[in-house]
Amino acid sequence: MKQQHIPVLSNKVVEFLNPQTGKTYLDCTYGFGGHATKLKVQSAKCKVIGIDRDRDIGTSEDQIIRGNFGDLKDLVKEKVDGILFDLGVSSYQIDEPSRGFSIRFDAPLDMRMDKSQKLTAYDLIVKSDEEELGRIFKEYGEERFSKRIARKVKEKLPKTTFELKEIVEKAIPGWKKRESVARIFQALRIAVNDELENLKKGLAAAVPLLNPGGRIVVISYHSLEDRIVKWFFKEQEKDGILKILTKKPVRAEEEEQKENPRSRPAKLRAAEKL
Ligand SMILES: C[S@@+](CC[C@H](N)C(=O)[O-])C[C@H]1O[C@@H](n2cnc3c(N)ncnc32)[C@H](O)[C@@H]1O
């Protein structure tokens, strides 16, 4: 089933990767192929290799490697001319109630991008002690009431998204409760999928795959990811391996932000292999 997913900053992705006949591009976050399709529209005879860790996405016509880009070193051996990371979850994952990613639907606390993985968000809550859970909420959610929320979550061990939402709302004072709930959901999702560690490993493995002149484009959706990308590119530039093409991250124009709310927090960074 093809899901509606409008690719974010797709014009910029096409502009930076500039797909050409006979060249090969690696889309490390294939999703429903929104960006990959744009690359093919621009240059029908380029080759796109897709990777995604979610087994529910893609269609039977798509050639996708099912895997984690954190294992990129083992997944792809051929050299490529451009690489894309469009991080985070897809609108399909968010909009599918059973996946447990969304605050909007009551569902088991799952949040696994790869359903063959054992650890769910509920398992993580059960297995982490209060201190560890507080650290997850603080580091990955940047939540100031992290300790207080962790205490309540460990007391009640929520099994569903709505139970968790209620616990967070009751644990904290004030009226900015919705933001806190969103931050706690984000933190759990990052921890369950080990997103930041995978990003570091994926970026490190991506650069050696690039041919000279090839480009790497990364779209991130929160500051924790963007910081990793920014520093990684800086280090690589210092070592004479990459040249940064975006002094400041590229943001979606107002019109795109209006049409596609997912694009609002997006930051795109691009660099070229020397
Ligand atoms: C924002 S969506 C990509 C959407 C895609 N660019 C499109 O236009 O259809 C992110 C996708 O990356 C996948 N993903 C996230 N982390 C991953 C990882 N570590 N390894 C492989 N795929 C990952 C998710 O399963 C999701 O399908």
The ligand as a MOL file (V3000), in Angstrom:
LIG
                    3D

  0  0  0     0  0            999 V3000
M  V30 BEGIN CTAB
M  V30 COUNTS 27 29 0 0 0
M  V30 BEGIN ATOM
M  V30 1 C 11.2760 10.7610 7.3320 0
M  V30 2 S 11.1010 9.1330 6.7710 0 CHG=1
M  V30 3 C 11.7580 9.1470 5.1550 0
M  V30 4 C 10.7590 9.4880 4.1120 0
M  V30 5 C 11.3120 9.4050 2.6910 0
M  V30 6 N 12.4070 10.3180 2.4810 0
M  V30 7 C 10.2130 9.6830 1.6870 0
M  V30 8 O 10.2610 10.7580 1.0470 0
M  V30 9 O 9.2970 8.8620 1.5330 0 CHG=-1
M  V30 10 C 12.3450 8.3050 7.6240 0
M  V30 11 C 12.4520 6.8200 7.2960 0
M  V30 12 O 13.7240 6.4040 7.7400 0
M  V30 13 C 13.6260 5.1620 8.3440 0
M  V30 14 N 14.7280 5.0730 9.3090 0
M  V30 15 C 14.8920 5.8020 10.4220 0
M  V30 16 N 16.0210 5.4400 11.0510 0
M  V30 17 C 16.5870 4.4640 10.2940 0
M  V30 18 C 17.7710 3.6820 10.4100 0
M  V30 19 N 18.5850 3.8220 11.4570 0
M  V30 20 N 18.0470 2.8020 9.4340 0
M  V30 21 C 17.2170 2.6600 8.3600 0
M  V30 22 N 16.0740 3.3520 8.2060 0
M  V30 23 C 15.7630 4.2480 9.1650 0
M  V30 24 C 12.2440 5.1280 8.9710 0
M  V30 25 O 11.7960 3.7920 9.0930 0
M  V30 26 C 11.4300 5.9440 7.9850 0
M  V30 27 O 10.7930 5.1120 7.0410 0
M  V30 END ATOM
M  V30 BEGIN BOND
M  V30 1 1 1 2
M  V30 2 1 2 3
M  V30 3 1 2 10
M  V30 4 1 3 4
M  V30 5 1 4 5
M  V30 6 1 5 6
M  V30 7 1 5 7
M  V30 8 2 7 8
M  V30 9 1 7 9
M  V30 10 1 10 11
M  V30 11 1 11 12
M  V30 12 1 11 26
M  V30 13 1 12 13
M  V30 14 1 13 14
M  V30 15 1 13 24
M  V30 16 1 14 15
M  V30 17 1 14 23
M  V30 18 2 15 16
M  V30 19 1 16 17
M  V30 20 1 17 18
M  V30 21 2 17 23
M  V30 22 1 18 19
M  V30 23 2 18 20
M  V30 24 1 20 21
M  V30 25 2 21 22
M  V30 26 1 22 23
M  V30 27 1 24 25
M  V30 28 1 24 26
M  V30 29 1 26 27
M  V30 END BOND
M  V30 END CTAB
M  END
